[in-house]
Amino acid sequence: MGDSLNNDQAGLSATVSSCVSRLSLEEKQAEAASASPQRQHWTALDGDVSPSSSSSMTTKELQEYWRAVKSQRKPVKLLFEIPSTRTVEHYPSRYVVYKIVIIKSGSYDDKKVSIERRYTDFERLHQNLLKDFSEELEDLLFPRKRMTCNFTQENINERRMAFQEYLGTLYGMKCIRRSEAFMAFFTHPELKQAHGCLRGGQYAKALGLLEQINVLQEKLTQHSPALRVPTLCALLVCHKDLEDITSACQVGEEALSLLARNKRHRYKCALLDTLVDLGYELGHDVTHLQDELSEIKEAQKMQTAQLSLKELVVQEFVD
């Protein structure tokens, strides 16, 4: 009987020990979750996913939460490098041009694209951002010019590194990287030039500029890909006027895919109408395009003639 009692006590002790170990493990996991800033308030780069209170979540809930986070599409992170500068002299003016390279991080980026900006462009960006984000930028120092020696190599390199850090800091703020002013800094000068060429009938030159802009916008508009639609439609117009119907159709289909859930976009009807015409030329079945176009027109009760795709495109960036 004594042996039986001893065996029961040993079994009970083992069970209690197992339970204590399991509870201790859960407490440590909860404590780690509470102590980690990332778990306490986890926010994706371009999302709004965060646990309401990690410290109050059970182990199972934490596991389910992190499994859901990992299953989400990871947003693209960008790096901004300024590898070089050049000094431009147009008497009586003299200024430094900074070459900015935008690179996707975390994987090989075979679509590197670069732009050039002057100090005044950076200054204009900062002033435009201050209009809407003065509170967010109150602790961010903008690289200032010196009273003298602005064109020494040492000072140019110092400002080059400062601007590189400045762009990275801006991109780290979601409200800013999604702002119109931030996007305009990287794309508007080239877009204006491209649309000027397009209006002047220089379709090949406009095409080259627009292709570079499209790559850049693809990197910068992960939060809202539909922002690329006007550029894709401009590419379509260029391809079409250069009689490359296949490329025009491909670009148009890409633009349409970005508007799949947006039936009221100002380009939607004109884009569908153009794709119907291109489809006929290529011998494609365009029934689904015609049905979608008719559905939108009926829903919006369109009775007057709408602008063509080319008419919409040439109106962009008209001063």
C-alpha beads as a LAMMPS data file, in Angstrom:
LAMMPS data file: protein, C-alpha beads

319 atoms
318 bonds

1 atom types
1 bond types

-500.0 500.0 xlo xhi
-500.0 500.0 ylo yhi
-500.0 500.0 zlo zhi

Masses

1 110.0

Atoms # bond

1 1 1 0.000 0.000 0.000
2 1 1 2.934 2.270 0.819
3 1 1 4.368 1.595 -2.640
4 1 1 1.008 2.437 -4.235
5 1 1 0.819 5.699 -2.289
6 1 1 4.361 6.587 -3.258
7 1 1 3.577 5.862 -6.934
8 1 1 0.464 8.061 -6.784
9 1 1 2.434 10.882 -5.189
10 1 1 5.172 10.561 -7.792
11 1 1 2.604 10.673 -10.583
12 1 1 0.909 13.689 -9.069
13 1 1 4.262 15.460 -8.701
14 1 1 5.120 14.773 -12.338
15 1 1 1.736 16.109 -13.491
16 1 1 2.094 19.256 -11.372
17 1 1 5.642 19.741 -12.633
18 1 1 4.477 19.379 -16.232
19 1 1 1.696 21.914 -15.722
20 1 1 4.045 24.376 -14.029
21 1 1 6.562 24.036 -16.863
22 1 1 3.866 24.595 -19.470
23 1 1 2.473 27.622 -17.632
24 1 1 5.986 28.991 -17.163
25 1 1 6.657 28.642 -20.874
26 1 1 3.429 30.473 -21.724
27 1 1 4.244 33.218 -19.230
28 1 1 7.703 33.658 -20.772
29 1 1 6.217 33.824 -24.267
30 1 1 3.641 36.394 -23.166
31 1 1 6.335 38.379 -21.350
32 1 1 8.559 38.353 -24.436
33 1 1 5.649 39.493 -26.566
34 1 1 4.899 42.301 -24.137
35 1 1 8.556 43.358 -23.867
36 1 1 9.177 43.467 -27.607
37 1 1 8.167 46.790 -29.178
38 1 1 7.592 44.995 -32.470
39 1 1 5.043 42.628 -30.916
40 1 1 3.598 45.242 -28.598
41 1 1 2.768 47.479 -31.512
42 1 1 3.595 45.805 -34.789
43 1 1 2.929 47.813 -37.893
44 1 1 3.706 46.719 -41.452
45 1 1 5.464 49.232 -43.712
46 1 1 2.365 49.830 -45.795
47 1 1 -0.332 48.238 -43.662
48 1 1 -2.187 48.802 -40.428
49 1 1 -1.899 45.372 -38.832
50 1 1 -1.274 45.344 -35.092
51 1 1 -2.410 43.217 -32.144
52 1 1 -4.636 45.119 -29.755
53 1 1 -2.699 43.896 -26.734
54 1 1 -0.070 41.218 -27.197
55 1 1 0.479 40.826 -23.436
56 1 1 -3.142 39.699 -22.949
57 1 1 -3.111 37.215 -25.834
58 1 1 -2.797 33.489 -25.164
59 1 1 -0.025 31.462 -26.731
60 1 1 -2.440 30.039 -29.281
61 1 1 -3.743 33.493 -30.196
62 1 1 -0.199 34.811 -30.604
63 1 1 0.690 31.894 -32.869
64 1 1 -2.418 32.470 -34.984
65 1 1 -1.686 36.194 -35.137
66 1 1 1.900 35.824 -36.329
67 1 1 0.854 33.145 -38.810
68 1 1 -1.645 35.621 -40.298
69 1 1 0.998 38.354 -40.427
70 1 1 3.479 36.127 -42.224
71 1 1 0.859 35.099 -44.794
72 1 1 0.279 38.700 -45.864
73 1 1 2.006 40.133 -48.903
74 1 1 5.137 41.866 -47.730
75 1 1 5.373 45.445 -48.987
76 1 1 8.307 46.526 -51.071
77 1 1 10.913 48.523 -49.195
78 1 1 13.006 51.040 -51.079
79 1 1 16.518 52.340 -50.699
80 1 1 17.531 55.769 -51.953
81 1 1 21.164 56.113 -52.938
82 1 1 22.950 59.194 -54.234
83 1 1 26.132 57.689 -55.682
84 1 1 27.367 60.719 -57.572
85 1 1 26.982 64.402 -58.333
86 1 1 27.939 66.735 -61.122
87 1 1 28.433 70.472 -61.202
88 1 1 26.683 72.382 -63.964
89 1 1 27.881 75.791 -65.089
90 1 1 25.646 77.970 -67.228
91 1 1 27.010 81.470 -66.852
92 1 1 26.157 83.263 -64.655
93 1 1 24.563 80.361 -62.718
94 1 1 26.299 77.376 -61.213
95 1 1 24.694 74.459 -59.375
96 1 1 25.163 70.837 -58.286
97 1 1 23.017 68.007 -59.656
98 1 1 22.499 64.913 -57.486
99 1 1 21.937 61.511 -59.094
100 1 1 19.314 59.541 -57.121
101 1 1 19.018 55.773 -57.590
102 1 1 15.905 54.013 -56.267
103 1 1 16.396 50.336 -55.438
104 1 1 14.109 47.635 -54.057
105 1 1 15.657 46.111 -50.964
106 1 1 15.603 42.476 -49.916
107 1 1 15.933 41.039 -53.416
108 1 1 17.828 41.583 -56.644
109 1 1 16.450 44.610 -58.445
110 1 1 16.992 44.303 -62.186
111 1 1 14.995 47.472 -62.889
112 1 1 17.182 50.139 -61.387
113 1 1 16.150 53.615 -62.322
114 1 1 17.722 56.975 -61.548
115 1 1 16.756 60.629 -61.664
116 1 1 18.667 63.886 -61.191
117 1 1 17.640 66.686 -58.862
118 1 1 19.123 70.020 -57.814
119 1 1 19.302 71.527 -54.342
120 1 1 16.343 73.750 -55.221
121 1 1 14.259 70.650 -56.021
122 1 1 14.955 69.203 -52.579
123 1 1 14.183 72.575 -51.016
124 1 1 10.869 72.797 -52.862
125 1 1 9.970 69.265 -51.721
126 1 1 10.654 70.184 -48.106
127 1 1 8.578 73.364 -48.279
128 1 1 5.664 71.509 -49.890
129 1 1 5.773 68.785 -47.232
130 1 1 5.829 71.342 -44.423
131 1 1 2.406 72.580 -45.564
132 1 1 0.770 69.306 -44.524
133 1 1 3.297 67.569 -42.270
134 1 1 4.917 70.299 -40.180
135 1 1 4.449 68.287 -36.986
136 1 1 6.007 65.138 -38.442
137 1 1 8.980 67.114 -39.770
138 1 1 9.649 69.330 -36.764
139 1 1 12.664 67.248 -35.693
140 1 1 14.011 66.629 -39.207
141 1 1 16.876 68.929 -40.171
142 1 1 16.975 69.909 -43.814
143 1 1 20.514 70.070 -45.284
144 1 1 21.416 73.736 -45.518
145 1 1 23.738 75.544 -47.864
146 1 1 26.852 77.160 -46.498
147 1 1 27.612 80.826 -46.830
148 1 1 30.844 79.971 -48.650
149 1 1 32.637 76.980 -50.173
150 1 1 29.447 75.349 -51.465
151 1 1 31.274 73.855 -54.416
152 1 1 34.213 72.220 -52.654
153 1 1 34.216 68.453 -53.051
154 1 1 34.114 67.971 -49.294
155 1 1 30.957 70.045 -48.872
156 1 1 29.292 68.489 -51.915
157 1 1 29.925 64.982 -50.548
158 1 1 28.653 66.015 -47.130
159 1 1 25.423 67.355 -48.611
160 1 1 25.096 64.301 -50.888
161 1 1 25.112 61.969 -47.869
162 1 1 22.752 64.285 -45.984
163 1 1 20.211 64.217 -48.835
164 1 1 20.478 60.428 -49.054
165 1 1 19.639 60.145 -45.347
166 1 1 16.908 62.772 -45.741
167 1 1 15.079 60.781 -48.438
168 1 1 15.341 57.588 -46.426
169 1 1 13.886 59.321 -43.381
170 1 1 10.985 60.733 -45.397
171 1 1 10.215 57.333 -46.877
172 1 1 10.138 55.886 -43.362
173 1 1 7.020 57.974 -42.623
174 1 1 3.974 56.357 -44.227
175 1 1 1.957 59.574 -44.393
176 1 1 4.779 61.253 -46.315
177 1 1 5.774 58.475 -48.706
178 1 1 2.132 58.270 -49.777
179 1 1 1.765 62.020 -50.212
180 1 1 1.367 63.749 -53.550
181 1 1 4.323 66.048 -52.848
182 1 1 6.686 63.129 -52.236
183 1 1 5.572 61.362 -55.427
184 1 1 5.785 64.564 -57.448
185 1 1 9.421 65.093 -56.457
186 1 1 10.399 61.804 -58.122
187 1 1 8.164 61.851 -61.201
188 1 1 6.691 65.214 -62.220
189 1 1 9.688 66.798 -64.009
190 1 1 10.093 63.758 -66.279
191 1 1 6.331 63.357 -66.737
192 1 1 6.014 66.967 -67.855
193 1 1 8.827 66.453 -70.335
194 1 1 7.311 63.204 -71.634
195 1 1 3.855 64.700 -72.111
196 1 1 5.373 67.710 -73.847
197 1 1 7.051 65.337 -76.310
198 1 1 3.832 63.396 -76.768
199 1 1 1.831 66.539 -77.556
200 1 1 4.546 67.531 -80.027
201 1 1 4.283 64.205 -81.853
202 1 1 7.691 62.983 -80.597
203 1 1 6.274 59.596 -79.666
204 1 1 9.555 57.653 -79.614
205 1 1 11.176 60.140 -77.232
206 1 1 8.056 60.278 -75.057
207 1 1 7.971 56.479 -74.979
208 1 1 11.522 56.226 -73.634
209 1 1 10.808 58.716 -70.866
210 1 1 7.498 57.114 -69.932
211 1 1 9.016 53.636 -69.686
212 1 1 11.526 54.901 -67.117
213 1 1 8.797 56.726 -65.206
214 1 1 6.629 53.606 -65.196
215 1 1 9.419 51.581 -63.556
216 1 1 9.869 54.300 -60.949
217 1 1 6.151 54.587 -60.247
218 1 1 5.856 50.819 -59.922
219 1 1 8.289 51.027 -57.002
220 1 1 6.736 54.082 -55.391
221 1 1 3.021 53.225 -55.681
222 1 1 2.825 49.840 -53.960
223 1 1 0.145 51.292 -51.667
224 1 1 -2.033 52.323 -54.634
225 1 1 -1.012 50.783 -58.000
226 1 1 -3.844 52.592 -59.811
227 1 1 -1.745 55.755 -59.627
228 1 1 0.224 54.306 -62.553
229 1 1 -2.809 54.227 -64.843
230 1 1 -2.286 57.667 -66.496
231 1 1 1.330 56.774 -67.298
232 1 1 0.341 53.362 -68.691
233 1 1 -2.328 55.016 -70.833
234 1 1 0.247 57.503 -72.140
235 1 1 2.472 54.538 -73.028
236 1 1 -0.460 52.954 -74.851
237 1 1 -0.996 56.116 -76.902
238 1 1 2.697 56.211 -77.850
239 1 1 2.785 52.551 -78.857
240 1 1 -0.415 52.964 -80.862
241 1 1 0.830 56.032 -82.738
242 1 1 4.101 54.199 -83.419
243 1 1 1.926 51.387 -84.867
244 1 1 3.028 48.823 -82.279
245 1 1 -0.472 47.509 -81.673
246 1 1 0.593 44.441 -79.690
247 1 1 2.573 46.468 -77.148
248 1 1 -0.246 49.011 -76.949
249 1 1 -2.707 46.244 -76.130
250 1 1 -0.425 44.702 -73.498
251 1 1 0.095 48.015 -71.713
252 1 1 -3.627 48.752 -71.897
253 1 1 -4.525 45.403 -70.361
254 1 1 -2.094 46.073 -67.518
255 1 1 -3.737 49.442 -66.886
256 1 1 -7.188 47.853 -66.967
257 1 1 -6.142 45.214 -64.423
258 1 1 -5.220 48.004 -62.006
259 1 1 -8.758 49.381 -62.343
260 1 1 -10.539 46.070 -61.839
261 1 1 -12.428 47.350 -58.783
262 1 1 -12.744 50.947 -59.877
263 1 1 -15.566 51.502 -62.325
264 1 1 -15.644 55.277 -61.949
265 1 1 -12.005 56.081 -62.707
266 1 1 -11.771 58.910 -65.226
267 1 1 -9.721 56.727 -67.601
268 1 1 -11.846 53.574 -67.360
269 1 1 -14.338 54.066 -70.211
270 1 1 -11.834 55.578 -72.647
271 1 1 -9.404 52.749 -71.873
272 1 1 -12.042 50.073 -72.453
273 1 1 -13.106 51.750 -75.700
274 1 1 -9.500 51.809 -76.947
275 1 1 -8.895 48.183 -75.970
276 1 1 -11.990 47.153 -77.905
277 1 1 -10.589 48.835 -81.035
278 1 1 -7.142 47.283 -80.499
279 1 1 -8.711 43.882 -79.885
280 1 1 -10.565 44.043 -83.205
281 1 1 -7.312 44.868 -85.006
282 1 1 -5.551 41.918 -83.371
283 1 1 -8.458 39.530 -83.886
284 1 1 -9.121 39.079 -80.157
285 1 1 -12.462 38.299 -78.563
286 1 1 -13.555 41.621 -77.066
287 1 1 -17.040 40.623 -75.927
288 1 1 -16.140 40.886 -72.232
289 1 1 -14.698 44.372 -72.784
290 1 1 -17.813 45.536 -74.624
291 1 1 -20.056 44.119 -71.905
292 1 1 -18.097 45.883 -69.177
293 1 1 -18.131 49.160 -71.109
294 1 1 -21.893 48.951 -71.665
295 1 1 -22.473 48.139 -68.003
296 1 1 -20.476 51.169 -66.829
297 1 1 -22.113 53.532 -69.292
298 1 1 -25.566 52.335 -68.293
299 1 1 -24.791 52.630 -64.570
300 1 1 -23.415 56.149 -64.999
301 1 1 -26.151 57.122 -67.488
302 1 1 -23.632 58.460 -69.989
303 1 1 -25.475 60.243 -72.762
304 1 1 -22.867 62.661 -74.096
305 1 1 -19.746 61.735 -76.002
306 1 1 -16.766 61.054 -73.778
307 1 1 -13.192 62.160 -74.398
308 1 1 -10.983 59.644 -76.171
309 1 1 -8.013 58.109 -74.390
310 1 1 -5.574 60.253 -76.350
311 1 1 -7.535 63.407 -75.513
312 1 1 -7.359 62.530 -71.816
313 1 1 -3.642 61.816 -72.007
314 1 1 -2.650 65.032 -73.769
315 1 1 -4.491 67.070 -71.120
316 1 1 -2.141 65.825 -68.406
317 1 1 0.489 68.327 -67.231
318 1 1 -0.821 71.192 -69.323
319 1 1 0.253 74.445 -67.636

Bonds

1 1 1 2
2 1 2 3
3 1 3 4
4 1 4 5
5 1 5 6
6 1 6 7
7 1 7 8
8 1 8 9
9 1 9 10
10 1 10 11
11 1 11 12
12 1 12 13
13 1 13 14
14 1 14 15
15 1 15 16
16 1 16 17
17 1 17 18
18 1 18 19
19 1 19 20
20 1 20 21
21 1 21 22
22 1 22 23
23 1 23 24
24 1 24 25
25 1 25 26
26 1 26 27
27 1 27 28
28 1 28 29
29 1 29 30
30 1 30 31
31 1 31 32
32 1 32 33
33 1 33 34
34 1 34 35
35 1 35 36
36 1 36 37
37 1 37 38
38 1 38 39
39 1 39 40
40 1 40 41
41 1 41 42
42 1 42 43
43 1 43 44
44 1 44 45
45 1 45 46
46 1 46 47
47 1 47 48
48 1 48 49
49 1 49 50
50 1 50 51
51 1 51 52
52 1 52 53
53 1 53 54
54 1 54 55
55 1 55 56
56 1 56 57
57 1 57 58
58 1 58 59
59 1 59 60
60 1 60 61
61 1 61 62
62 1 62 63
63 1 63 64
64 1 64 65
65 1 65 66
66 1 66 67
67 1 67 68
68 1 68 69
69 1 69 70
70 1 70 71
71 1 71 72
72 1 72 73
73 1 73 74
74 1 74 75
75 1 75 76
76 1 76 77
77 1 77 78
78 1 78 79
79 1 79 80
80 1 80 81
81 1 81 82
82 1 82 83
83 1 83 84
84 1 84 85
85 1 85 86
86 1 86 87
87 1 87 88
88 1 88 89
89 1 89 90
90 1 90 91
91 1 91 92
92 1 92 93
93 1 93 94
94 1 94 95
95 1 95 96
96 1 96 97
97 1 97 98
98 1 98 99
99 1 99 100
100 1 100 101
101 1 101 102
102 1 102 103
103 1 103 104
104 1 104 105
105 1 105 106
106 1 106 107
107 1 107 108
108 1 108 109
109 1 109 110
110 1 110 111
111 1 111 112
112 1 112 113
113 1 113 114
114 1 114 115
115 1 115 116
116 1 116 117
117 1 117 118
118 1 118 119
119 1 119 120
120 1 120 121
121 1 121 122
122 1 122 123
123 1 123 124
124 1 124 125
125 1 125 126
126 1 126 127
127 1 127 128
128 1 128 129
129 1 129 130
130 1 130 131
131 1 131 132
132 1 132 133
133 1 133 134
134 1 134 135
135 1 135 136
136 1 136 137
137 1 137 138
138 1 138 139
139 1 139 140
140 1 140 141
141 1 141 142
142 1 142 143
143 1 143 144
144 1 144 145
145 1 145 146
146 1 146 147
147 1 147 148
148 1 148 149
149 1 149 150
150 1 150 151
151 1 151 152
152 1 152 153
153 1 153 154
154 1 154 155
155 1 155 156
156 1 156 157
157 1 157 158
158 1 158 159
159 1 159 160
160 1 160 161
161 1 161 162
162 1 162 163
163 1 163 164
164 1 164 165
165 1 165 166
166 1 166 167
167 1 167 168
168 1 168 169
169 1 169 170
170 1 170 171
171 1 171 172
172 1 172 173
173 1 173 174
174 1 174 175
175 1 175 176
176 1 176 177
177 1 177 178
178 1 178 179
179 1 179 180
180 1 180 181
181 1 181 182
182 1 182 183
183 1 183 184
184 1 184 185
185 1 185 186
186 1 186 187
187 1 187 188
188 1 188 189
189 1 189 190
190 1 190 191
191 1 191 192
192 1 192 193
193 1 193 194
194 1 194 195
195 1 195 196
196 1 196 197
197 1 197 198
198 1 198 199
199 1 199 200
200 1 200 201
201 1 201 202
202 1 202 203
203 1 203 204
204 1 204 205
205 1 205 206
206 1 206 207
207 1 207 208
208 1 208 209
209 1 209 210
210 1 210 211
211 1 211 212
212 1 212 213
213 1 213 214
214 1 214 215
215 1 215 216
216 1 216 217
217 1 217 218
218 1 218 219
219 1 219 220
220 1 220 221
221 1 221 222
222 1 222 223
223 1 223 224
224 1 224 225
225 1 225 226
226 1 226 227
227 1 227 228
228 1 228 229
229 1 229 230
230 1 230 231
231 1 231 232
232 1 232 233
233 1 233 234
234 1 234 235
235 1 235 236
236 1 236 237
237 1 237 238
238 1 238 239
239 1 239 240
240 1 240 241
241 1 241 242
242 1 242 243
243 1 243 244
244 1 244 245
245 1 245 246
246 1 246 247
247 1 247 248
248 1 248 249
249 1 249 250
250 1 250 251
251 1 251 252
252 1 252 253
253 1 253 254
254 1 254 255
255 1 255 256
256 1 256 257
257 1 257 258
258 1 258 259
259 1 259 260
260 1 260 261
261 1 261 262
262 1 262 263
263 1 263 264
264 1 264 265
265 1 265 266
266 1 266 267
267 1 267 268
268 1 268 269
269 1 269 270
270 1 270 271
271 1 271 272
272 1 272 273
273 1 273 274
274 1 274 275
275 1 275 276
276 1 276 277
277 1 277 278
278 1 278 279
279 1 279 280
280 1 280 281
281 1 281 282
282 1 282 283
283 1 283 284
284 1 284 285
285 1 285 286
286 1 286 287
287 1 287 288
288 1 288 289
289 1 289 290
290 1 290 291
291 1 291 292
292 1 292 293
293 1 293 294
294 1 294 295
295 1 295 296
296 1 296 297
297 1 297 298
298 1 298 299
299 1 299 300
300 1 300 301
301 1 301 302
302 1 302 303
303 1 303 304
304 1 304 305
305 1 305 306
306 1 306 307
307 1 307 308
308 1 308 309
309 1 309 310
310 1 310 311
311 1 311 312
312 1 312 313
313 1 313 314
314 1 314 315
315 1 315 316
316 1 316 317
317 1 317 318
318 1 318 319
